[in-house]
Amino acid sequence: MEFILDKKSTTEGIVTVKVTNEDYAKELDLELKKAAKSVKINGFRPGKVPVQIVKQMYGGSIVSQLVFDKINKEVSRYMSEQDVHLVGGLVMSAEAPAQDWNKQKDFELVFDIAFLGDFELDLSAIHINTYTVEITDEELEEKITYLLERDAKRTETDIAKENSYLYFNIIKDNEQIHTIEKVTSDDFSDAYKTYFVGKSLNEEFVLKIKDVFNTENIDELLENLEDENVSMEDDLTFRLITIEDVEFNEMNEEYFKRLFPQNDIKTLEEFKEVLRKTIAHDTQELFDDNTISDLEDVTLSSIQVEVPTQRLKEWAIEAYVKTDDTGKAFKMTEAELEKEYSTIEKKVLWGVVLEKYLKTKPDFHPLPEDIIEGAIERLKMNMPYFRNMPKSSLKQFAIKQLGESKDINEKHEALQIGFEKRTSREMLKEVSSTNISITTKEYVAKIAGAIVKNHELTEAIESETEA
């Protein structure tokens, strides 16, 4: 098989492919024999159709399928040798001569192609900041409080106590406009910390929001308030709809074992040390993932690549799918494509950057563990619920999913994603960087949008301790 590349511009060209009978003869013989065993033709018993009859009736379509399959397999290798990065695959050219698949043995096929413009990758010109997490005592205590509240035993009752969780309906002009859930004494202003102690279920109170709640907590408590005309100064009716008595776990060996069954924890100090390391590990994973994202952004901004935008869009709308919160996949509309296009283009360009980088690393190859990491990344990409969970909590789930899947393409995709992630980490070693020790709160404040809200880090801790 011979490929001849003719570049018409910096992003478009024609590739001529010459295929001889020797390129596909063995495969054709096997396919004809296989078809003879399964094809049904009147006048012949099943499995007894002569190969020559099958060739007369179906040979042309089998030949064309074999030829195109071999071209598609070989074109990537050829283009890689030419350092050409295809966009959108091969499109049969209008200039291509007609082919008679039944009579011809040799073929000459002509395809229109689009490709990315060439570029230089200079890692010495790239500098990024990397971050090492510091878990403060304050954050550690916040996580302990969270765990205790999460694992507390709750019992509904009729009379509020000092440590009860309270739930209110907020009523204005005889209409319920909001529900406030799990209010604790810490959420109330100083004047109202004990106001509801002794109050009864379904009792109503006319109060002002600004008077009742701690100003630091008002926004969180009133999140999703439907009535935008509500003022903090309004007299509103608070109806006490649920009261929960709360019984917290004691900080003892039994509770420590429940949270960390793999550790032999005896004292509170040992527990805090294990929890601190767990938080640091899980948070560092998020930091490191974002560092890879920073590497992508800085690297792509340092290179100039001409992109055949229209061809990339045509390919993307056919090849790319979106997933909803349940992981169900569906094709994008043109409007969605426009919204997602910059992300798709970035992903394509980053893949090409890694491919160029790997040419300098001939001994760097995929490893078995890449498929596990790739499967974990697929879970995070396809199902938002998993997005901020630590890898340790997702590993067994990913392995189980891989074992149950019969889709070889899914496993290949996982291997590719995992290998790309490891390649990115290898590339990170070769750029200049400055390491900064930083707390989670400082990081969130400094890198806006890089890690979502702090409570999602807490969800990662929850997943880890439950695992």
C-alpha positions as CSV (number, residue, x, y, z in Angstrom):
1,M,0.0,0.0,0.0
2,E,1.4,3.4,-1.0
3,F,0.4,6.8,0.2
4,I,1.2,10.0,-1.7
5,L,0.5,13.3,0.2
6,D,-0.1,16.6,-1.7
7,K,-0.4,19.6,0.6
8,K,-2.6,22.3,-1.0
9,S,-2.3,24.7,1.9
10,T,-1.1,24.8,5.5
11,T,-4.3,23.0,6.6
12,E,-5.7,21.1,3.6
13,G,-4.5,18.6,1.1
14,I,-5.1,15.5,-0.9
15,V,-3.8,12.0,-0.2
16,T,-3.7,9.4,-2.9
17,V,-3.7,5.7,-1.8
18,K,-2.5,2.9,-4.2
19,V,-3.7,-0.5,-3.1
20,T,-2.6,-3.7,-4.8
21,N,-4.2,-7.2,-4.8
22,E,-1.4,-8.4,-2.5
23,D,-2.4,-5.9,0.2
24,Y,-5.8,-7.6,0.8
25,A,-5.7,-11.1,-0.9
26,K,-5.3,-13.2,2.2
27,E,-8.0,-11.3,4.1
28,L,-10.3,-11.6,1.1
29,D,-9.9,-15.4,0.9
30,L,-10.7,-15.7,4.7
31,E,-13.7,-13.4,4.4
32,L,-15.1,-15.3,1.4
33,K,-14.8,-18.6,3.2
34,K,-16.5,-17.2,6.3
35,A,-19.3,-15.7,4.2
36,A,-19.8,-19.1,2.5
37,K,-20.6,-20.7,5.8
38,S,-23.2,-18.1,6.8
39,V,-24.8,-16.7,3.7
40,K,-28.2,-18.0,2.6
41,I,-28.7,-18.4,-1.2
42,N,-31.6,-20.2,-2.8
43,G,-30.6,-23.6,-4.2
44,F,-27.8,-24.2,-1.7
45,R,-27.9,-25.8,1.7
46,P,-26.8,-23.5,4.6
47,G,-23.0,-23.6,4.9
48,K,-22.6,-25.3,1.5
49,V,-22.5,-22.2,-0.8
50,P,-19.4,-22.4,-3.1
51,V,-16.9,-19.7,-2.5
52,Q,-16.9,-18.7,-6.1
53,I,-20.7,-18.1,-6.0
54,V,-20.2,-15.9,-2.9
55,K,-17.5,-14.0,-4.7
56,Q,-19.7,-13.4,-7.7
57,M,-22.5,-12.1,-5.6
58,Y,-20.8,-10.3,-2.7
59,G,-17.1,-10.1,-3.7
60,G,-17.2,-6.4,-4.6
61,S,-18.7,-5.2,-1.3
62,I,-16.3,-7.4,0.7
63,V,-13.3,-6.1,-1.3
64,S,-14.3,-2.5,-0.8
65,Q,-14.8,-3.0,3.0
66,L,-11.4,-4.7,3.3
67,V,-9.6,-1.9,1.3
68,F,-11.1,0.9,3.3
69,D,-10.5,-0.9,6.6
70,K,-6.8,-1.3,5.7
71,I,-6.5,2.3,4.6
72,N,-8.0,3.5,7.8
73,K,-5.6,1.4,9.8
74,E,-2.5,2.4,7.9
75,V,-3.3,6.1,7.3
76,S,-2.6,7.1,11.0
77,R,0.8,5.5,10.8
78,Y,1.7,7.2,7.5
79,M,0.5,10.6,8.7
80,S,2.4,10.2,11.9
81,E,5.6,9.5,9.9
82,Q,4.9,12.7,7.9
83,D,4.2,14.6,11.1
84,V,0.7,15.5,9.8
85,H,-2.1,15.6,12.3
86,L,-5.4,14.8,10.6
87,V,-8.6,16.5,11.5
88,G,-11.9,14.7,10.6
89,G,-10.5,11.7,8.8
90,L,-10.6,10.9,5.1
91,V,-13.2,12.3,2.7
92,M,-13.5,10.8,-0.8
93,S,-12.4,13.5,-3.2
94,A,-14.5,14.6,-6.1
95,E,-11.4,14.1,-8.2
96,A,-11.2,10.4,-7.3
97,P,-11.5,8.0,-10.3
98,A,-14.4,5.5,-10.3
99,Q,-13.6,2.1,-8.9
100,D,-15.0,-1.3,-10.1
101,W,-14.8,-3.3,-7.0
102,N,-15.9,-6.5,-8.7
103,K,-13.5,-6.5,-11.6
104,Q,-10.4,-4.5,-10.5
105,K,-7.7,-6.0,-8.3
106,D,-5.6,-2.9,-7.9
107,F,-7.1,0.5,-6.8
108,E,-6.1,4.1,-6.7
109,L,-8.2,6.1,-4.2
110,V,-8.0,9.9,-3.7
111,F,-9.1,11.6,-0.5
112,D,-9.5,15.2,0.6
113,I,-7.9,15.8,4.0
114,A,-7.7,18.6,6.6
115,F,-4.9,18.8,9.2
116,L,-3.5,21.0,11.8
117,G,-0.8,23.5,10.9
118,D,2.7,22.6,12.0
119,F,4.2,24.0,15.3
120,E,7.2,23.8,17.5
121,L,7.0,22.5,21.0
122,D,9.6,24.2,23.3
123,L,9.2,22.9,26.8
124,S,12.0,25.2,28.1
125,A,9.8,28.2,27.4
126,I,7.0,26.9,29.7
127,H,6.7,27.8,33.4
128,I,3.9,26.9,35.8
129,N,3.2,27.0,39.5
130,T,2.6,23.7,41.3
131,Y,0.9,23.5,44.7
132,T,1.4,21.4,47.8
133,V,-1.5,21.3,50.2
134,E,-1.2,22.3,53.8
135,I,-4.1,21.2,56.1
136,T,-4.6,23.7,58.9
137,D,-5.8,22.8,62.4
138,E,-8.9,24.9,61.6
139,E,-9.7,22.8,58.5
140,L,-9.1,19.6,60.4
141,E,-11.5,20.6,63.1
142,E,-14.1,21.6,60.5
143,K,-13.8,18.1,59.0
144,I,-14.2,16.4,62.4
145,T,-17.3,18.5,63.0
146,Y,-18.6,17.5,59.6
147,L,-18.0,13.8,60.2
148,L,-19.7,13.9,63.6
149,E,-22.7,15.7,62.2
150,R,-22.9,13.3,59.3
151,D,-22.8,10.2,61.5
152,A,-25.0,11.5,64.3
153,K,-28.2,9.6,65.2
154,R,-31.2,11.8,64.5
155,T,-34.6,11.3,66.1
156,E,-37.7,13.3,65.3
157,T,-39.4,14.8,68.3
158,D,-42.1,17.4,69.2
159,I,-40.1,19.8,71.5
160,A,-36.9,21.7,70.5
161,K,-33.8,21.3,72.6
162,E,-30.5,23.3,72.7
163,N,-28.7,20.9,70.2
164,S,-31.8,20.1,68.0
165,Y,-31.8,20.4,64.3
166,L,-34.7,22.7,63.2
167,Y,-36.5,22.8,59.9
168,F,-38.7,25.8,59.0
169,N,-41.3,26.7,56.3
170,I,-41.1,30.5,55.6
171,I,-44.5,32.0,54.8
172,K,-45.3,35.4,53.3
173,D,-48.9,36.6,52.7
174,N,-50.2,33.1,53.6
175,E,-48.0,31.4,50.9
176,Q,-45.0,29.2,51.6
177,I,-42.0,30.8,49.8
178,H,-39.1,28.8,51.2
179,T,-37.9,25.9,53.4
180,I,-34.8,26.1,55.6
181,E,-33.3,22.8,56.6
182,K,-31.1,21.6,59.4
183,V,-30.7,24.9,61.3
184,T,-28.4,24.6,64.3
185,S,-27.7,27.0,67.1
186,D,-24.6,28.2,65.3
187,D,-26.8,29.5,62.5
188,F,-28.8,31.8,64.8
189,S,-27.7,35.3,65.9
190,D,-26.7,35.7,69.5
191,A,-30.2,37.0,70.4
192,Y,-31.9,33.9,69.0
193,K,-29.5,31.1,70.0
194,T,-31.9,29.8,72.7
195,Y,-35.1,31.4,71.4
196,F,-36.5,28.1,70.0
197,V,-35.5,25.9,72.9
198,G,-38.8,24.5,74.3
199,K,-40.8,25.5,71.2
200,S,-43.2,22.9,69.7
201,L,-43.6,21.2,66.4
202,N,-45.8,23.3,63.9
203,E,-45.6,26.3,66.2
204,E,-45.4,29.6,64.2
205,F,-43.4,32.8,64.9
206,V,-43.4,36.2,63.1
207,L,-39.8,37.3,62.8
208,K,-37.4,39.2,60.6
209,I,-34.7,37.2,58.8
210,K,-32.0,39.8,59.6
211,D,-32.7,39.4,63.4
212,V,-32.9,35.6,63.5
213,F,-29.8,34.4,61.7
214,N,-26.1,34.8,61.9
215,T,-25.2,37.2,59.1
216,E,-22.4,34.9,57.9
217,N,-24.9,32.1,57.3
218,I,-27.8,33.9,55.8
219,D,-26.8,33.5,52.1
220,E,-26.3,29.7,52.5
221,L,-29.5,29.2,54.5
222,L,-31.6,31.2,52.0
223,E,-30.1,29.6,48.8
224,N,-32.7,29.1,46.1
225,L,-35.2,31.4,47.8
226,E,-37.9,31.6,45.1
227,D,-39.5,34.9,46.1
228,E,-37.0,37.6,45.0
229,N,-39.1,40.3,46.6
230,V,-38.4,39.1,50.1
231,S,-36.5,41.6,52.2
232,M,-34.4,40.8,55.3
233,E,-36.5,43.5,57.0
234,D,-39.9,41.8,56.2
235,D,-42.0,40.3,59.0
236,L,-42.3,36.6,57.9
237,T,-44.0,33.6,59.5
238,F,-41.6,30.9,60.5
239,R,-43.4,27.5,60.9
240,L,-41.4,24.9,62.8
241,I,-42.1,21.8,60.6
242,T,-39.5,19.3,61.9
243,I,-37.4,18.9,65.1
244,E,-34.6,16.4,65.3
245,D,-32.8,15.4,68.5
246,V,-29.2,14.7,67.7
247,E,-27.0,12.2,69.4
248,F,-23.3,12.5,68.4
249,N,-20.8,9.6,68.4
250,E,-18.2,9.5,71.0
251,M,-14.6,10.1,69.8
252,N,-13.4,6.6,70.8
253,E,-11.7,3.6,69.3
254,E,-15.0,2.1,68.1
255,Y,-15.7,5.3,66.1
256,F,-12.2,5.5,64.8
257,K,-12.3,1.9,63.6
258,R,-15.6,2.6,61.8
259,L,-14.1,5.5,59.9
260,F,-10.7,4.0,59.2
261,P,-11.0,0.2,59.5
262,Q,-7.6,-0.4,58.0
263,N,-5.9,1.6,60.8
264,D,-5.3,0.7,64.4
265,I,-6.2,4.0,66.0
266,K,-6.2,4.3,69.7
267,T,-6.2,8.0,70.6
268,L,-7.8,11.2,69.4
269,E,-4.3,12.5,68.3
270,E,-3.7,9.4,66.2
271,F,-7.1,9.8,64.6
272,K,-6.4,13.5,63.8
273,E,-3.1,12.5,62.2
274,V,-4.8,9.9,60.0
275,L,-7.6,12.2,59.1
276,R,-5.1,15.0,58.3
277,K,-3.2,12.7,55.9
278,T,-6.4,11.5,54.3
279,I,-7.6,15.1,53.7
280,A,-4.2,16.1,52.4
281,H,-4.0,13.1,50.0
282,D,-7.5,13.6,48.5
283,T,-7.0,17.4,48.3
284,Q,-3.6,17.0,46.7
285,E,-5.2,14.8,44.0
286,L,-7.4,17.7,43.1
287,F,-4.5,20.2,43.2
288,D,-2.4,17.9,40.9
289,D,-5.3,17.4,38.4
290,N,-5.6,21.1,38.2
291,T,-1.9,21.5,37.7
292,I,-2.2,19.3,34.6
293,S,-5.0,21.5,33.4
294,D,-2.7,24.5,34.0
295,L,0.0,22.8,32.0
296,E,-2.4,22.3,29.1
297,D,-3.4,26.0,29.2
298,V,0.1,27.4,29.4
299,T,1.5,25.0,26.8
300,L,-1.3,25.7,24.3
301,S,-1.0,29.4,24.8
302,S,2.7,29.2,24.0
303,I,2.3,27.6,20.6
304,Q,0.7,28.9,17.4
305,V,-1.4,26.2,15.5
306,E,-3.6,26.9,12.5
307,V,-6.8,24.9,12.9
308,P,-9.2,23.9,10.0
309,T,-12.2,25.0,12.1
310,Q,-15.0,24.0,9.8
311,R,-13.7,20.5,9.3
312,L,-13.2,20.1,13.0
313,K,-16.7,21.2,13.7
314,E,-18.1,18.8,11.0
315,W,-16.2,15.9,12.6
316,A,-17.0,16.9,16.2
317,I,-20.8,17.0,15.7
318,E,-20.7,13.4,14.4
319,A,-18.0,12.0,16.7
320,Y,-18.6,13.7,20.1
321,V,-21.4,12.9,22.5
322,K,-22.5,14.6,25.7
323,T,-23.6,12.9,28.9
324,D,-26.3,13.9,31.4
325,D,-26.2,13.5,35.1
326,T,-27.1,9.8,34.8
327,G,-24.3,9.1,32.4
328,K,-26.7,8.7,29.4
329,A,-25.0,9.7,26.2
330,F,-26.5,11.8,23.4
331,K,-25.3,13.7,20.3
332,M,-24.8,17.4,20.5
333,T,-26.9,19.9,18.6
334,E,-25.2,22.6,16.5
335,A,-26.0,25.2,19.2
336,E,-24.4,22.9,21.8
337,L,-21.4,22.4,19.6
338,E,-20.8,26.1,19.3
339,K,-20.9,26.3,23.1
340,E,-18.6,23.4,23.6
341,Y,-16.3,24.0,20.6
342,S,-13.4,25.7,22.4
343,T,-13.2,22.8,24.8
344,I,-13.2,20.3,22.0
345,E,-10.6,22.2,20.1
346,K,-8.4,22.3,23.2
347,K,-8.8,18.6,23.7
348,V,-7.8,17.9,20.1
349,L,-4.8,20.2,20.3
350,W,-3.6,18.8,23.6
351,G,-3.7,15.3,22.1
352,V,-1.5,16.5,19.3
353,V,0.9,18.2,21.7
354,L,1.3,14.9,23.7
355,E,1.8,13.0,20.4
356,K,4.6,15.4,19.4
357,Y,6.1,15.1,22.9
358,L,6.0,11.2,22.8
359,K,8.1,11.3,19.7
360,T,11.0,12.4,21.9
361,K,10.3,9.5,24.3
362,P,10.6,6.3,22.2
363,D,10.7,4.1,25.3
364,F,7.6,5.6,27.0
365,H,4.7,3.2,26.3
366,P,1.2,2.4,27.8
367,L,1.2,0.3,30.9
368,P,-1.5,-2.0,32.3
369,E,-2.2,0.4,35.2
370,D,-3.1,3.1,32.6
371,I,-6.4,1.4,31.9
372,I,-7.5,1.6,35.5
373,E,-6.6,5.3,35.8
374,G,-8.4,5.9,32.5
375,A,-11.5,4.1,33.7
376,I,-11.5,6.3,36.8
377,E,-11.2,9.4,34.6
378,R,-14.1,8.2,32.4
379,L,-16.3,7.9,35.5
380,K,-15.4,11.4,36.5
381,M,-16.0,12.8,33.0
382,N,-19.3,11.0,32.4
383,M,-20.9,11.1,35.8
384,P,-20.8,14.4,37.7
385,Y,-21.5,12.6,41.0
386,F,-18.0,11.0,40.8
387,R,-16.2,14.2,39.7
388,N,-14.7,15.2,43.1
389,M,-14.4,11.8,44.7
390,P,-10.8,10.6,45.5
391,K,-9.3,8.0,43.1
392,S,-8.9,5.5,46.0
393,S,-12.7,5.4,46.4
394,L,-13.4,5.0,42.7
395,K,-10.7,2.3,41.9
396,Q,-12.7,-0.8,42.8
397,F,-15.8,0.6,41.1
398,A,-13.8,1.3,37.9
399,I,-12.2,-2.2,38.0
400,K,-15.7,-3.8,38.4
401,Q,-17.1,-1.7,35.5
402,L,-14.2,-2.7,33.2
403,G,-14.6,-6.4,34.1
404,E,-18.3,-6.3,33.3
405,S,-17.9,-4.4,30.0
406,K,-17.8,-6.4,26.8
407,D,-17.1,-3.3,24.7
408,I,-13.4,-3.4,23.6
409,N,-13.6,0.2,22.4
410,E,-14.5,1.3,25.9
411,K,-11.5,-0.4,27.3
412,H,-9.3,1.0,24.6
413,E,-10.6,4.5,25.4
414,A,-9.8,4.0,29.1
415,L,-6.2,2.9,28.2
416,Q,-5.8,6.0,26.0
417,I,-7.1,8.4,28.6
418,G,-4.9,6.9,31.3
419,F,-1.8,6.9,29.1
420,E,-2.4,10.5,28.2
421,K,-2.7,11.4,31.9
422,R,0.6,9.7,32.7
423,T,2.2,11.3,29.7
424,S,1.0,14.7,30.9
425,R,2.6,14.0,34.3
426,E,5.9,13.0,32.6
427,M,5.8,16.2,30.5
428,L,5.3,18.2,33.7
429,K,8.7,17.0,34.9
430,E,10.4,18.7,32.0
431,V,9.0,22.2,32.4
432,S,10.2,24.8,34.9
433,S,8.0,25.2,37.9
434,T,7.7,26.9,41.2
435,N,6.2,24.9,44.1
436,I,4.0,26.8,46.5
437,S,2.8,25.4,49.9
438,I,-0.8,26.6,50.3
439,T,-3.9,25.9,52.3
440,T,-7.1,24.7,50.7
441,K,-8.9,28.0,51.4
442,E,-6.0,30.0,50.0
443,Y,-5.9,27.8,46.9
444,V,-9.6,28.2,46.3
445,A,-9.3,32.0,46.7
446,K,-6.2,32.2,44.4
447,I,-7.3,29.8,41.7
448,A,-10.9,30.8,41.0
449,G,-12.9,28.0,39.5
450,A,-10.1,25.5,39.7
451,I,-11.6,23.6,42.5
452,V,-15.3,23.9,43.0
453,K,-16.5,24.7,46.5
454,N,-14.9,23.6,49.6
455,H,-17.8,21.3,50.5
456,E,-16.9,19.1,47.5
457,L,-13.5,18.5,49.1
458,T,-15.5,17.4,52.1
459,E,-17.5,15.0,49.9
460,A,-14.2,13.5,48.9
461,I,-13.3,12.9,52.5
462,E,-16.7,11.4,53.1
463,S,-16.2,8.9,50.2
464,E,-12.7,8.0,51.5
465,T,-13.8,7.4,55.1
466,E,-16.9,5.4,54.0
467,A,-14.7,3.3,51.6
